[in-house]
Amino acid sequence: MEQSTPQLDEQLDLALRLMDDDESALATIIKRYGPAIAIAISRRFGLNEQDAEDVLSIASHRLWEARHRYDDGVATLRTYFYRIAVNAARDAFKHGWQKARALCVDVGAENDVDTIASVDNGPEQCGCTNAGSPKQRQPSKKLKDLAEIIDGLPPAQQHIIRRDSCARDDVACSSWLADELGIAVASVRVYRGRAMETIRRQMRERGHDVP
């Protein structure tokens, strides 16, 4: 059974908003398609609910990073999101959960698979556009400035912020980060606070309105 035109139009609208760096579109995509994708991933890989949510969290971050690669002529947005989630789950099995999170921005060749089962109403051919796609857009100045600021943080603070960006609850587990960095849990909280303070201050200095 094919999707109805309203469903496809909705996905295209969300995709265009996503490619225009609209973060609210990502939130809508996660809310609308995330639960079904999490169930499909859970069944496909035999994951429990928490692991499926972890995969969805990583996939959501990858979707944002890969938004300019999307091509509606190759796959629906829902299938594209599902496909990224499949690769996130494969990373978790291949490399372990910590490595999968570390690879949360790797949206290149590993997402180039030939065909996957769609979570839509029927099977669907899908794929990614390459880096030369005319639909690819440059990151906004805000995202560029944010990346530069994060790159300038001390290594431990960078590590925490990058892990937080992949966490399903906005921040990664402090005890897990403490084990990774070999520091006290309290230090993780201090480093996170310092990093966020630096990010907010420098983003405002660059003219960005941040909370």
N, CA, C and O of each residue as an XYZ file, in Angstrom:
844
protein
N       0.849     -1.195      0.000
C       0.000      0.000      0.000
C       0.886      1.248      0.000
O       1.806      1.362      0.809
N       0.604      2.169     -0.903
C       1.408      3.383     -0.995
C       0.913      4.402      0.014
O      -0.243      4.391      0.435
N       1.830      5.281      0.386
C       1.437      6.342      1.299
C       0.503      7.312      0.593
O       0.593      7.494     -0.622
N      -0.375      7.923      1.336
C      -1.248      8.924      0.760
C      -0.455     10.180      0.478
O       0.586     10.423      1.090
N      -0.956     10.982     -0.460
C      -0.275     12.225     -0.824
C      -0.102     13.157      0.363
O       0.970     13.747      0.500
N      -1.109     13.328      1.243
C      -0.912     14.199      2.419
C       0.274     13.777      3.279
O       1.009     14.628      3.782
N       0.469     12.452      3.453
C       1.598     11.985      4.256
C       2.921     12.350      3.587
O       3.859     12.794      4.248
N       2.986     12.161      2.282
C       4.216     12.477      1.555
C       4.471     13.974      1.561
O       5.612     14.411      1.711
N       3.411     14.765      1.398
C       3.557     16.222      1.420
C       4.064     16.690      2.778
O       4.891     17.598      2.865
N       3.559     16.062      3.835
C       4.000     16.424      5.182
C       5.490     16.128      5.354
O       6.229     16.944      5.905
N       5.926     14.959      4.881
C       7.331     14.590      5.005
C       8.220     15.533      4.204
O       9.302     15.911      4.653
N       7.756     15.912      3.012
C       8.545     16.828      2.186
C       8.654     18.192      2.854
O       9.715     18.817      2.838
N       7.547     18.652      3.445
C       7.563     19.932      4.147
C       8.542     19.898      5.318
O       9.305     20.842      5.522
N       8.517     18.800      6.090
C       9.434     18.660      7.220
C      10.879     18.596      6.733
O      11.778     19.161      7.356
N      11.093     17.906      5.619
C      12.447     17.786      5.072
C      12.986     19.153      4.650
O      14.146     19.473      4.910
N      12.150     19.951      4.005
C      12.581     21.281      3.567
C      12.899     22.172      4.760
O      13.869     22.929      4.744
N      12.075     22.073      5.785
C      12.342     22.847      6.997
C      13.636     22.387      7.663
O      14.417     23.200      8.157
N      13.850     21.078      7.668
C      15.075     20.524      8.261
C      16.297     21.026      7.503
O      17.294     21.411      8.114
N      16.224     21.025      6.184
C      17.344     21.463      5.359
C      17.581     22.966      5.460
O      18.649     23.462      5.101
N      16.569     23.686      5.955
C      16.715     25.121      6.217
C      17.175     25.378      7.651
O      17.087     26.500      8.149
N      17.674     24.312      8.314
C      18.237     24.408      9.666
C      17.188     24.762     10.722
O      17.484     25.438     11.706
N      15.971     24.298     10.502
C      14.888     24.520     11.458
C      14.905     23.387     12.487
O      14.492     22.267     12.185
N      15.380     23.676     13.698
C      15.493     22.646     14.725
C      14.123     22.145     15.188
O      14.002     21.008     15.644
N      13.105     22.978     15.074
C      11.774     22.536     15.476
C      11.266     21.425     14.552
O      10.459     20.593     14.964
N      11.740     21.416     13.303
C      11.353     20.350     12.375
C      11.907     19.017     12.852
O      11.237     17.989     12.756
N      13.133     19.037     13.368
C      13.725     17.807     13.883
C      12.904     17.275     15.051
O      12.657     16.073     15.146
N      12.488     18.162     15.930
C      11.680     17.739     17.080
C      10.362     17.110     16.613
O       9.902     16.120     17.182
N       9.765     17.693     15.574
C       8.518     17.146     15.033
C       8.741     15.781     14.406
O       7.925     14.875     14.574
N       9.846     15.632     13.682
C      10.181     14.354     13.037
C      10.364     13.264     14.082
O       9.853     12.155     13.925
N      11.088     13.574     15.143
C      11.332     12.595     16.202
C      10.011     12.194     16.860
O       9.770     11.015     17.118
N       9.166     13.178     17.127
C       7.879     12.901     17.783
C       6.966     12.080     16.886
O       6.282     11.169     17.353
N       6.956     12.407     15.589
C       6.003     11.774     14.675
C       6.447     10.390     14.221
O       5.636      9.467     14.148
N       7.738     10.246     13.913
C       8.217      8.995     13.326
C       9.092      8.165     14.273
O       9.304      6.974     14.048
N       9.592      8.800     15.325
C      10.505      8.118     16.229
C       9.947      6.848     16.863
O      10.622      5.818     16.837
N       8.734      6.881     17.434
C       8.208      5.677     18.090
C       8.129      4.470     17.161
O       8.521      3.369     17.550
N       7.625      4.660     15.930
C       7.516      3.538     14.990
C       8.890      3.024     14.584
O       9.088      1.819     14.429
N       9.833      3.937     14.413
C      11.181      3.530     14.031
C      11.846      2.774     15.170
O      12.535      1.780     14.937
N      11.644      3.236     16.401
C      12.222      2.548     17.558
C      11.690      1.117     17.662
O      12.439      0.192     17.973
N      10.397      0.944     17.403
C       9.800     -0.402     17.445
C      10.392     -1.271     16.344
O      10.725     -2.433     16.576
N      10.524     -0.700     15.130
C      11.075     -1.462     14.007
C      12.518     -1.876     14.278
O      12.917     -3.002     13.980
N      13.294     -0.957     14.845
C      14.696     -1.254     15.170
C      14.760     -2.324     16.257
O      15.583     -3.237     16.192
N      13.887     -2.204     17.256
C      13.862     -3.173     18.352
C      13.585     -4.579     17.826
O      14.240     -5.540     18.231
N      12.619     -4.694     16.927
C      12.277     -6.002     16.377
C      13.387     -6.533     15.470
O      13.700     -7.723     15.499
N      13.965     -5.669     14.686
C      14.983     -6.103     13.727
C      16.247     -6.587     14.407
O      16.854     -7.568     13.978
N      16.650     -5.891     15.482
C      17.915     -6.211     16.133
C      17.741     -6.874     17.501
O      18.731     -7.177     18.166
N      16.505     -7.103     17.926
C      16.272     -7.729     19.213
C      16.699     -6.859     20.378
O      17.245     -7.366     21.358
N      16.460     -5.550     20.291
C      16.873     -4.618     21.335
C      15.785     -4.457     22.381
O      14.597     -4.586     22.088
N      16.213     -4.171     23.617
C      15.221     -3.818     24.626
C      14.822     -2.355     24.426
O      15.392     -1.664     23.582
N      13.856     -1.893     25.191
C      13.307     -0.552     24.990
C      14.368      0.538     25.174
O      14.425      1.487     24.392
N      15.206      0.402     26.204
C      16.213      1.424     26.463
C      17.251      1.482     25.352
O      17.651      2.567     24.928
N      17.693      0.305     24.873
C      18.678      0.287     23.798
C      18.100      0.863     22.509
O      18.793      1.562     21.770
N      16.835      0.570     22.245
C      16.186      1.110     21.052
C      16.100      2.634     21.142
O      16.261      3.331     20.140
N      15.846      3.143     22.342
C      15.802      4.593     22.536
C      17.185      5.211     22.345
O      17.310      6.313     21.811
N      18.219      4.497     22.785
C      19.582      4.976     22.577
C      19.908      5.069     21.085
O      20.499      6.046     20.625
N      19.514      4.041     20.344
C      19.732      4.047     18.898
C      18.996      5.228     18.265
O      19.548      5.925     17.414
N      17.755      5.449     18.682
C      16.969      6.554     18.133
C      17.621      7.891     18.456
O      17.598      8.803     17.630
N      18.202      8.021     19.650
C      18.879      9.255     20.029
C      20.079      9.519     19.124
O      20.266     10.635     18.638
N      20.888      8.487     18.901
C      22.042      8.622     18.023
C      21.586      8.934     16.603
O      22.159      9.795     15.935
N      20.546      8.226     16.142
C      20.037      8.428     14.788
C      19.484      9.838     14.604
O      19.623     10.423     13.531
N      18.861     10.383     15.639
C      18.307     11.737     15.549
C      19.418     12.754     15.351
O      19.286     13.692     14.565
N      20.518     12.556     16.077
C      21.653     13.458     15.918
C      22.249     13.318     14.518
O      22.594     14.315     13.882
N      22.369     12.081     14.043
C      22.907     11.855     12.699
C      21.990     12.441     11.627
O      22.464     12.967     10.620
N      20.691     12.349     11.843
C      19.752     12.924     10.891
C      19.979     14.424     10.757
O      19.975     14.967      9.653
N      20.177     15.081     11.883
C      20.429     16.532     11.846
C      21.726     16.821     11.091
O      21.779     17.733     10.266
N      22.774     16.037     11.378
C      24.050     16.258     10.714
C      23.965     15.961      9.211
O      24.682     16.569      8.416
N      23.093     15.031      8.827
C      22.993     14.597      7.428
C      21.833     15.258      6.694
O      21.494     14.843      5.586
N      21.222     16.268      7.284
C      19.997     16.831      6.711
C      20.192     17.370      5.298
O      19.267     17.312      4.487
N      21.382     17.894      4.989
C      21.599     18.461      3.662
C      21.876     17.407      2.595
O      21.993     17.728      1.413
N      21.979     16.145      3.017
C      22.179     15.067      2.056
C      20.857     14.460      1.593
O      20.823     13.669      0.650
N      19.791     14.831      2.252
C      18.510     14.192      1.941
C      18.049     14.526      0.532
O      18.176     15.663      0.078
N      17.509     13.521     -0.158
C      16.973     13.673     -1.508
C      15.609     13.003     -1.547
O      15.517     11.778     -1.472
N      14.556     13.790     -1.664
C      13.201     13.227     -1.650
C      12.925     12.374     -2.877
O      11.952     11.620     -2.893
N      13.759     12.475     -3.904
C      13.585     11.646     -5.079
C      14.100     10.232     -4.890
O      13.840      9.360     -5.719
N      14.831      9.994     -3.803
C      15.420      8.678     -3.543
C      14.668      7.937     -2.452
O      14.471      6.726     -2.546
N      14.247      8.654     -1.414
C      13.534      8.007     -0.304
C      12.682      9.027      0.422
O      12.963     10.225      0.375
N      11.642      8.560      1.091
C      10.863      9.460      1.935
C      11.706      9.816      3.153
O      12.659      9.114      3.488
N      11.350     10.898      3.801
C      12.078     11.321      4.988
C      12.021     10.256      6.070
O      13.002     10.031      6.778
N      10.882      9.604      6.199
C      10.724      8.583      7.223
C      11.677      7.412      6.973
O      12.288      6.890      7.906
N      11.797      7.010      5.718
C      12.708      5.925      5.374
C      14.163      6.337      5.589
O      14.981      5.544      6.056
N      14.470      7.575      5.245
C      15.825      8.089      5.437
C      16.203      8.036      6.911
O      17.310      7.622      7.258
N      15.282      8.456      7.781
C      15.497      8.429      9.219
C      15.677      6.986      9.691
O      16.571      6.691     10.484
N      14.823      6.093      9.197
C      14.922      4.681      9.578
C      16.270      4.098      9.157
O      16.904      3.360      9.912
N      16.686      4.432      7.971
C      17.941      3.905      7.459
C      19.127      4.341      8.311
O      20.031      3.548      8.575
N      19.123      5.597      8.738
C      20.173      6.096      9.627
C      20.129      5.341     10.957
O      21.172      5.016     11.523
N      18.926      5.066     11.450
C      18.791      4.319     12.700
C      19.325      2.899     12.556
O      19.946      2.375     13.481
N      19.091      2.273     11.411
C      19.625      0.933     11.163
C      21.145      0.947     11.253
O      21.738      0.063     11.871
N      21.774      1.933     10.650
C      23.234      2.008     10.688
C      23.754      2.332     12.083
O      24.833      1.881     12.470
N      22.980      3.120     12.842
C      23.365      3.398     14.229
C      23.329      2.114     15.047
O      24.211      1.876     15.872
N      22.312      1.286     14.820
C      22.216      0.012     15.533
C      23.362     -0.913     15.129
O      23.933     -1.601     15.975
N      23.695     -0.932     13.856
C      24.815     -1.761     13.398
C      26.120     -1.311     14.033
O      26.956     -2.138     14.397
N      26.293      0.003     14.168
C      27.496      0.522     14.831
C      27.567      0.025     16.268
O      28.633     -0.341     16.763
N      26.406      0.018     16.934
C      26.365     -0.411     18.332
C      26.772     -1.870     18.463
O      27.487     -2.234     19.396
N      26.323     -2.707     17.539
C      26.684     -4.123     17.586
C      28.135     -4.340     17.159
O      28.821     -5.208     17.697
N      28.595     -3.557     16.201
C      29.942     -3.741     15.662
C      31.020     -3.174     16.575
O      32.064     -3.791     16.787
N      30.745     -1.982     17.112
C      31.772     -1.262     17.871
C      31.477     -1.168     19.367
O      32.373     -0.850     20.149
N      30.239     -1.437     19.776
C      29.853     -1.227     21.163
C      29.161      0.124     21.298
O      29.315      0.998     20.445
N      28.405      0.286     22.365
C      27.599      1.498     22.520
C      28.440      2.755     22.647
O      28.082      3.795     22.096
N      29.548      2.676     23.362
C      30.374      3.870     23.517
C      30.915      4.332     22.166
O      30.908      5.525     21.864
N      31.385      3.380     21.355
C      31.909      3.739     20.045
C      30.802      4.253     19.145
O      31.019      5.172     18.356
N      29.618      3.668     19.256
C      28.499      4.122     18.436
C      28.164      5.576     18.734
O      27.864      6.354     17.828
N      28.219      5.933     20.010
C      27.977      7.327     20.364
C      29.095      8.221     19.847
O      28.842      9.341     19.402
N      30.322      7.734     19.903
C      31.453      8.513     19.407
C      31.337      8.750     17.912
O      31.855      9.738     17.391
N      30.652      7.837     17.217
C      30.474      7.948     15.779
C      29.179      8.664     15.423
O      28.693      8.543     14.299
N      28.625      9.398     16.355
C      27.294      9.954     16.149
C      27.224     10.961     15.009
O      26.137     11.230     14.499
N      28.362     11.525     14.594
C      28.334     12.464     13.481
C      28.869     11.844     12.211
O      29.065     12.549     11.221
N      29.115     10.530     12.210
C      29.607      9.859     11.017
C      28.423      9.478     10.144
O      27.798      8.436     10.343
N      28.119     10.342      9.167
C      26.942     10.116      8.340
C      27.341      9.931      6.882
O      26.544     10.191      5.980
N      28.555      9.489      6.652
C      29.048      9.355      5.298
C      28.794      8.004      4.696
O      27.647      7.575      4.566
N      29.883      7.315      4.318
C      29.770      6.089      3.547
C      28.999      4.994      4.257
O      28.387      4.156      3.595
N      29.007      4.974      5.607
C      28.330      3.897      6.314
C      26.820      3.947      6.122
O      26.125      2.965      6.384
N      26.311      5.089      5.664
C      24.882      5.175      5.407
C      24.548      4.842      3.956
O      23.388      4.948      3.557
N      25.536      4.444      3.161
C      25.296      4.107      1.770
C      25.035      2.621      1.635
O      25.939      1.856      1.299
N      23.806      2.208      1.893
C      23.403      0.832      1.694
C      22.464      0.798      0.504
O      21.848      1.809      0.166
N      22.352     -0.352     -0.129
C      21.574     -0.422     -1.364
C      20.077     -0.349     -1.125
O      19.396      0.518     -1.674
N      19.564     -1.255     -0.308
C      18.125     -1.326     -0.090
C      17.853     -1.753      1.337
O      18.525     -2.645      1.856
N      16.865     -1.123      1.987
C      16.458     -1.561      3.315
C      14.952     -1.671      3.346
O      14.262     -1.092      2.507
N      14.435     -2.423      4.321
C      12.990     -2.512      4.483
C      12.494     -1.214      5.074
O      13.067     -0.701      6.035
N      11.437     -0.684      4.506
C      10.886      0.576      4.976
C       9.948      0.351      6.150
O       9.333     -0.709      6.271
N       9.842      1.364      7.026
C       8.847      1.290      8.090
C       7.544      1.914      7.619
O       6.594      2.040      8.392
N       7.501      2.307      6.337
C       6.244      2.780      5.772
C       5.364      1.571      5.481
O       5.631      0.477      5.978
N       4.345      1.751      4.703
C       3.377      0.679      4.483
C       3.857     -0.391      3.522
O       3.170     -1.396      3.340
N       4.996     -0.212      2.910
C       5.491     -1.215      1.989
C       6.965     -1.048      1.798
O       7.533     -0.081      2.306
N       7.644     -1.980      1.059
C       9.069     -1.861      0.810
C       9.348     -0.654     -0.061
O       8.519     -0.254     -0.878
N      10.537     -0.071      0.126
C      10.853      1.143     -0.600
C      12.335      1.200     -0.899
O      13.157      0.926     -0.024
N      12.686      1.553     -2.122
C      14.080      1.755     -2.491
C      14.547      3.050     -1.863
O      13.835      4.053     -1.904
N      15.735      3.040     -1.284
C      16.202      4.269     -0.650
C      17.701      4.389     -0.763
O      18.400      3.418     -1.050
N      18.192      5.609     -0.530
C      19.613      5.847     -0.629
C      19.932      7.252     -0.211
O      19.038      8.001      0.181
N      21.198      7.631     -0.287
C      21.635      8.971      0.076
C      22.198      9.653     -1.152
O      22.730      8.996     -2.046
N      22.084     10.954     -1.198
C      22.782     11.687     -2.238
C      24.230     11.797     -1.849
O      24.567     11.666     -0.672
N      25.088     12.032     -2.803
C      26.508     12.170     -2.477
C      26.822     13.599     -2.113
O      25.957     14.474     -2.153
N      28.080     13.828     -1.754
C      28.461     15.155     -1.256
C      28.287     16.231     -2.314
O      28.228     17.417     -1.988
N      28.204     15.825     -3.601
C      28.088     16.801     -4.662
C      26.657     17.140     -5.009
O      26.422     17.852     -5.986
N      25.704     16.665     -4.257
C      24.305     16.921     -4.558
C      24.027     18.408     -4.568
O      24.524     19.130     -3.703
N      23.230     18.894     -5.542
C      22.911     20.315     -5.588
C      22.065     20.760     -4.414
O      21.953     21.957     -4.149
N      21.457     19.799     -3.695
C      20.627     20.181     -2.543
C      21.457     20.383     -1.284
O      20.943     20.867     -0.276
N      22.739     20.018     -1.331
C      23.560     20.165     -0.129
C      23.786     21.644      0.149
O      24.093     22.409     -0.765
N      23.640     22.043      1.380
C      23.805     23.431      1.763
C      24.878     23.555      2.816
O      25.176     22.611      3.547
N      25.448     24.737      2.876
C      26.482     24.983      3.866
C      25.847     25.191      5.232
O      24.740     25.723      5.319
N      26.524     24.784      6.298
C      25.988     25.015      7.648
C      25.779     26.500      7.891
O      26.489     27.333      7.329
N      24.808     26.828      8.725
C      24.555     28.226      9.050
C      25.722     28.788      9.857
O      26.529     28.039     10.409
N      25.800     30.120      9.916
C      26.866     30.768     10.685
C      26.778     30.375     12.154
O      27.797     30.214     12.825
N      25.553     30.223     12.646
C      25.376     29.853     14.047
C      25.990     28.493     14.329
O      26.669     28.314     15.340
N      25.754     27.530     13.438
C      26.304     26.189     13.632
C      27.821     26.184     13.476
O      28.523     25.481     14.203
N      28.324     26.973     12.522
C      29.776     27.070     12.345
C      30.434     27.652     13.597
O      31.456     27.154     14.069
N      29.824     28.716     14.122
C      30.391     29.348     15.318
C      30.340     28.387     16.501
O      31.288     28.306     17.283
N      29.239     27.667     16.629
C      29.126     26.705     17.722
C      30.200     25.629     17.611
O      30.825     25.266     18.607
N      30.414     25.117     16.393
C      31.436     24.081     16.188
C      32.820     24.608     16.547
O      33.613     23.900     17.168
N      33.114     25.849     16.160
C      34.416     26.442     16.465
C      34.614     26.593     17.964
O      35.696     26.328     18.486
N      33.564     27.018     18.649
C      33.656     27.206     20.102
C      33.890     25.866     20.795
O      34.733     25.763     21.686
N      33.148     24.845     20.387
C      33.314     23.521     20.993
C      34.717     22.982     20.718
O      35.337     22.379     21.594
N      35.215     23.198     19.504
C      36.573     22.742     19.162
C      37.633     23.427     20.024
O      38.719     22.887     20.228
N      37.309     24.623     20.529
C      38.264     25.365     21.340
C      38.211     25.052     22.823
O      39.020     25.566     23.596
N      37.264     24.213     23.229
C      37.152     23.835     24.639
C      38.282     22.881     25.025
O      38.847     22.216     24.157
N      38.620     22.805     26.314
C      39.575     21.789     26.776
C      39.064     20.402     26.409
O      37.853     20.192     26.337
N      39.965     19.452     26.175
C      39.567     18.113     25.721
C      38.467     17.454     26.546
O      37.523     16.899     25.983
N      38.576     17.508     27.877
C      37.570     16.855     28.718
C      36.195     17.498     28.525
O      35.182     16.802     28.466
N      36.169     18.820     28.429
C      34.899     19.520     28.225
C      34.324     19.212     26.852
O      33.115     19.030     26.709
N      35.187     19.151     25.837
C      34.729     18.754     24.501
C      34.069     17.391     24.534
O      32.992     17.189     23.974
N      34.731     16.461     25.197
C      34.241     15.088     25.267
C      32.848     15.045     25.882
O      31.964     14.354     25.374
N      32.651     15.771     26.958
C      31.362     15.781     27.648
C      30.278     16.389     26.769
O      29.182     15.839     26.664
N      30.574     17.515     26.140
C      29.578     18.191     25.305
C      29.199     17.336     24.104
O      28.027     17.278     23.731
N      30.170     16.677     23.501
C      29.873     15.835     22.331
C      29.045     14.614     22.738
O      28.161     14.185     21.997
N      29.329     14.064     23.901
C      28.521     12.940     24.383
C      27.096     13.410     24.718
O      26.119     12.716     24.435
N      26.999     14.592     25.320
C      25.679     15.127     25.651
C      24.829     15.308     24.393
O      23.614     15.114     24.426
N      25.468     15.679     23.293
C      24.720     15.932     22.060
C      24.072     14.674     21.521
O      23.131     14.753     20.731
N      24.564     13.498     21.940
C      24.005     12.224     21.484
C      23.047     11.600     22.483
O      22.404     10.593     22.184
N      22.948     12.191     23.671
C      22.156     11.572     24.740
C      20.670     11.817     24.536
O      20.262     12.895     24.104
N      19.861     10.805     24.849
C      18.421     10.933     24.653
C      17.780     11.850     25.697
O      16.678     12.352     25.476
N      18.454     12.078     26.832
C      17.907     12.917     27.899
C      18.635     14.253     28.002
O      18.697     14.849     29.078
N      19.188     14.724     26.881
C      19.903     15.999     26.789
C      21.318     15.959     27.366
O      22.202     16.658     26.870
N      21.545     15.155     28.400
C      22.896     15.011     28.939
C      23.224     13.530     29.097
O      22.357     12.722     29.430
N      24.479     13.187     28.854
C      24.917     11.802     29.014
C      25.071     11.492     30.503
O      25.177     12.396     31.332
N      25.081     10.223     30.821
C      25.219      9.783     32.208
C      26.555     10.253     32.776
O      27.607      9.960     32.208
N      26.519     10.976     33.888
C      27.740     11.526     34.477
C      28.685     10.431     34.962
O      29.902     10.558     34.824
N      28.134      9.358     35.528
C      29.001      8.279     36.012
C      29.699      7.581     34.850
O      30.859      7.184     34.965
N      28.989      7.430     33.728
C      29.573      6.831     32.531
C      30.706      7.704     31.998
O      31.770      7.204     31.632
N      30.463      9.028     31.958
C      31.491      9.955     31.500
C      32.690      9.959     32.445
O      33.836     10.054     32.008
N      32.415      9.855     33.734
C      33.504      9.832     34.716
C      34.410      8.631     34.465
O      35.634      8.749     34.530
N      33.812      7.478     34.180
C      34.605      6.281     33.887
C      35.431      6.463     32.625
O      36.594      6.064     32.571
N      34.827      7.063     31.616
C      35.537      7.276     30.344
C      36.734      8.211     30.515
O      37.805      7.982     29.952
N      36.529      9.271     31.306
C      37.564     10.296     31.452
C      38.513     10.024     32.611
O      39.563     10.657     32.718
N      38.148      9.082     33.478
C      38.989      8.787     34.626
C      38.976      9.894     35.660
O      39.997     10.187     36.281
N      37.808     10.513     35.843
C      37.680     11.607     36.811
C      36.478     11.328     37.710
O      35.725     10.382     37.481
N      36.308     12.161     38.734
C      35.187     12.006     39.649
C      33.892     12.475     38.987
O      33.910     13.327     38.099
N      32.777     11.910     39.429
C      31.476     12.304     38.890
C      31.242     13.797     39.106
O      30.712     14.483     38.231
N      31.636     14.290     40.267
C      31.463     15.714     40.557
C      32.241     16.576     39.561
O      31.794     17.662     39.193
N      33.384     16.097     39.133
C      34.194     16.848     38.166
C      33.494     16.927     36.818
O      33.594     17.934     36.118
N      32.779     15.853     36.454
C      32.034     15.870     35.199
C      31.021     17.012     35.221
O      30.886     17.753     34.247
N      30.321     17.145     36.329
C      29.315     18.201     36.433
C      29.961     19.588     36.377
O      29.412     20.513     35.778
N      31.124     19.722     37.002
C      31.836     21.005     36.989
C      32.287     21.329     35.574
O      32.102     22.452     35.104
N      32.881     20.348     34.886
C      33.355     20.559     33.516
C      32.204     20.895     32.571
O      32.329     21.746     31.691
N      31.079     20.203     32.775
C      29.919     20.472     31.916
C      29.433     21.909     32.113
O      29.134     22.614     31.149
N      29.361     22.327     33.370
C      28.915     23.680     33.673
C      29.846     24.724     33.083
O      29.388     25.723     32.528
N      31.151     24.500     33.197
C      32.116     25.436     32.632
C      32.007     25.495     31.116
O      32.084     26.570     30.520
N      31.828     24.331     30.497
C      31.723     24.271     29.035
C      30.496     25.037     28.564
O      30.576     25.829     27.625
N      29.365     24.804     29.211
C      28.142     25.488     28.806
C      28.238     26.988     29.023
O      27.729     27.775     28.224
N      28.888     27.377     30.100
C      29.073     28.814     30.368
C      29.924     29.449     29.273
O      29.627     30.547     28.803
N      30.983     28.752     28.873
C      31.850     29.257     27.809
C      31.097     29.337     26.486
O      31.203     30.327     25.762
N      30.345     28.299     26.178
C      29.594     28.270     24.920
C      28.585     29.413     24.872
O      28.498     30.125     23.871
N      27.831     29.588     25.940
C      26.821     30.659     25.966
C      27.487     32.031     25.822
O      27.033     32.872     25.046
N      28.570     32.245     26.580
C      29.225     33.552     26.552
C      29.783     33.866     25.171
O      29.587     34.963     24.647
N      30.479     32.898     24.588
C      31.102     33.149     23.290
C      30.077     33.235     22.156
O      30.273     33.983     21.198
N      28.990     32.474     22.261
C      27.937     32.599     21.250
C      27.298     33.987     21.306
O      27.002     34.573     20.265
N      27.083     34.515     22.513
C      26.519     35.854     22.648
C      27.496     36.901     22.135
O      27.090     37.883     21.514
N      28.794     36.690     22.396
C      29.809     37.618     21.901
C      29.835     37.648     20.373
O      30.214     38.655     19.775
N      29.436     36.557     19.754
C      29.388     36.482     18.302
C      28.037     36.921     17.732
O      27.787     36.808     16.532
N      27.190     37.413     18.601
C      25.931     37.985     18.157
C      24.759     37.043     18.080
O      23.749     37.372     17.459
N      24.862     35.874     18.694
C      23.783     34.892     18.635
C      22.927     34.973     19.905
O      23.441     35.156     21.009
N      21.631     34.833     19.721
C      20.704     34.829     20.851
C      20.573     33.396     21.343
O      19.972     32.559     20.670
N      21.132     33.111     22.512
C      21.087     31.768     23.070
C      20.467     31.821     24.459
O      20.596     32.830     25.151
N      19.784     30.733     24.884
C      19.158     30.713     26.214
C      20.203     30.667     27.309
O      19.859     30.644     28.490
